[in-house]
Amino acid sequence: MLKQGDKRLFFEVMAPEQIPIEEFSTGPPNEWDDPNPDTRQVGFHMDLEPGTATTVAVLLAPGSIHESISALPPLRPLAQWAE
């Protein structure tokens, strides 16, 4: 759960399973870049062999909506999404 003040955002990696969410610095990589005070970046890493295909699915849901979801949405290939 990401929080800022009274706002909440639920962040979950649904596929592949067991991928840990990590926190990364937003500090400027170069001395001439502007700093990003009081900020952090969240994400995850995946290692895949060349030519490997996998499904990556991330759920981002406002806290109030996530609390009312009884089950996670089904995972469908992108080709099956409606326009």
Phi, psi and omega in degrees: 000125174264136183230142171214110185062232179265008180265143180225144176226122178276130184231116181221133172275112183275326179209136356290158182288159175066028174269119180285142174276135184241162177246134183237150177289147173250017178298147182294135180285340181233152182295338181271352177281147177287142177286162177239075186296146176060032178233154174219157178243140177243150180181200180205161177245147174224138174251123178234143175287150177305137179082001180276138175251143178209165176261131175239123180224128181235132177258123173240117184220134175305144183308317182294324179286317181301323180295335182265355179278123180274334179215150178290150179294154179289149176271125179232144176303148180307325180297341181264000179287144176278150178281000000 
